[in-house]
Amino acid sequence: MALSTCLTSPLRPALAALRRRLSTPQGPQPKLDLRGIFPPLTTPFSPMQEVDYGQLEGNLRRYASIPFRGLVVLGSSGEYPFLAPHERLELVSHIRRALPRDRLLLAGSGCQSTQATIELTGSMAEAGADAALVVTPYYYRGAMSSAALVRHYTEVAEASPIPVVLYSVPANTGLELPLEAVLTLAQHPNIIGIKDSGGDITRLGLIVHKTQQEDFQVLAGSAGFLMASYAVGASGGICALANVLGAPLCQLEHLCRQGCWQEARKLQQRLIEPNAAVSGQDAGTSVEAIARMQVLGCYWGAQVGWGNRTVAGTQSRLETAGGKCPLFCARNSACPGVGHLPD
């Protein structure tokens, strides 16, 4: 947006408006193409509870052979709430340096206040993120009306030097981004899509239908309803299961785009149990999820560090759940898309 246009737009509180608008990129910005599968990366930790960048680099090397559209860092699977501010920025910088430029990097930047979200989003852009994934503020959820959320996201989008992707994950926040708010925000030129993890296919289809004129992209938030999301017009998915079975998820996307619905249905059915083990409401901690994956018969040819700062007594809990984990100090083992699905 040209500076002259900014200065003649409707008045806002003067200093805040000027600062936000001067930070907005000048001129029309091309929208990012989000079509495809994104794994929301886990954060590997060392036995001393530090981010294990060696394990992270190993994960990234293994993911390089899978046709993902890009990666998501600092989402729910990455334990964003448990990372210190400097860890968040270091992770984004590290991954951006290792990631080919043709692969997108989406970074979580949602905070409880609008100002904090604006500041962190700007920092994520400087660290190399291509877009910001902004979760709904939820601490004062009783006050989070549609109008309040529209105001919050609008101010963030106007200040952000990178595109914004809305993130609705009611299972974690206790707050679903209202449909009317999504439809209003879809009209903002710097809000390019939504990751919706609620699992309501009727809602997803309605968002797709109502935003056809807005160049707005809908991403499924789980592999459990990925095929159904494509059937109603979704652009792609940010799915925790992609950390473990990335190649089958990319194959499912390909089948849906080709209209091979019978083959897609068979593959989707085989993904339901593994997805429930990794990200279902009964999955519990990462430890229990990986144990369930082993029971389901998913075999991996390599190991990927799986971070979990919240697990106490990791080894004993894993053994109780019926699995074995050779790397059990503040992380678990899994594998991206090189394993086999159970029949």
KAGIRA-V61907 format. One record per pair of residues at least 6 apart in sequence whose ideal C-beta (glycine too) atoms are under 7 Angstrom apart, sorted by the first residue. I is the first residue (numbers start at 1). J is the second residue. Records with the same first field share a line. If there is no record, write none. Layout:
I = J  J
This chain:
1 = 24  26
2 = 26
6 = 21
20 = 155  158  159
21 = 158
23 = 122  159  161
24 = 158  159
25 = 161
31 = 163  192  215
32 = 104  130  131  163  192
34 = 69  193  217  219  235  236
35 = 69  235  236
36 = 68  69  236  253
37 = 68  69  236  237  239  242  249  250  253
38 = 68  69  70  71  72  106  236  238
39 = 63  68  71  72  242  243  246  336
40 = 72  75  76  77  78  238  240
41 = 71  72  73  77  78
42 = 77  78  243  306  307
43 = 51  78  79  83  91  307
44 = 52  55  56  59  305  306  307  331
45 = 51  52  307  309  330  331
46 = 52  330
47 = 329  330
49 = 309  330
51 = 87  91
52 = 305  331
53 = 94
55 = 305
56 = 94  305
57 = 98
59 = 304  305
60 = 95  98
62 = 302  304  336  338
63 = 246  336
66 = 246  247  250  336  337
67 = 250
68 = 103  246  250
69 = 104  236
70 = 103  104  105  106
71 = 95  99  103  105
72 = 106  133  238
73 = 91  92  95  105  107
74 = 80  88  91  107  108
75 = 108  133
76 = 169  172
77 = 240  243
79 = 307  309
80 = 108
82 = 309  310
89 = 123  127
92 = 107  124  127  128  129
93 = 127  128
95 = 105
96 = 105  127  128
99 = 105
104 = 130  131
105 = 128  129  130
106 = 129  130  131  133  165
107 = 124  129  132  133
108 = 133  135
109 = 117  120  121  124  132  134
110 = 117  134  135  137  167
111 = 117  120
112 = 137  139
114 = 152  155  156
117 = 134  156
118 = 155  156  159
121 = 132  156  160
122 = 161
124 = 132
125 = 161  162
129 = 162
130 = 162
131 = 162  163  164  165  192
132 = 160  162  164  165
133 = 165  167  195
134 = 153  156  164  165  166  167
135 = 167  169  173
136 = 144  149  167  168  173  175  177
137 = 144  152
138 = 144  173  174  175
141 = 174  175
144 = 175
146 = 178  180  181
149 = 177  181
150 = 181  184  185
153 = 164  166  185  191
154 = 188
156 = 164
157 = 164  188  190  191
160 = 190
163 = 190  192
164 = 190  191
165 = 192  193  194  195
166 = 177  182  185  191  194
167 = 195
168 = 176  177  194  196  197  198
169 = 197  221
170 = 176  198
171 = 197  281
176 = 198
179 = 203  206
182 = 194  207
183 = 210  211
185 = 191
186 = 211  214  216
187 = 214
192 = 216  217
193 = 216  217  218  219  235
194 = 207  218  219
195 = 219  221  238
196 = 204  218  221
197 = 221  222
199 = 222  224  225
201 = 225  228  229  232
204 = 218  229  232  234
205 = 232  233
207 = 218
208 = 218  232  233  234
217 = 235
218 = 234  235
219 = 234  235  236  237  238
220 = 226  229  234  237  239
221 = 238
222 = 239  275  279
223 = 237  239  241  249  271  275
224 = 272  275  276
226 = 237  239  249  252  268
227 = 252  256  264  265  268
229 = 237
230 = 256
236 = 253
239 = 249
240 = 278  279
241 = 249  271  274  275  278  279
242 = 249
243 = 334  336
244 = 274  278  293  334  335  336
245 = 271  274  337  339  341
246 = 336  337
247 = 337
248 = 267  271  337  341
251 = 267
252 = 264  267  268  271
255 = 263  264  267
256 = 264
270 = 341
273 = 296  342
274 = 293  296  298  341
276 = 283
277 = 283  289  292  293  296
278 = 289  293
283 = 289
285 = 308  310  311
286 = 306  308  311  332
287 = 308  311  314  317  318  321  332
288 = 317  321
290 = 306  323  325  332  333  334
291 = 318  321  322  323
294 = 323
295 = 322
296 = 342
297 = 342
298 = 339  340  341  342
299 = 339  340
300 = 334  335  338  339
301 = 335  338  339
302 = 335  338
303 = 327  333  335
304 = 333  334  335  336
305 = 331
306 = 331  332  333  334
307 = 331
308 = 330  331  332
309 = 330
311 = 317
314 = 328
315 = 328
318 = 324  325  328
325 = 332  333
326 = 333
327 = 333
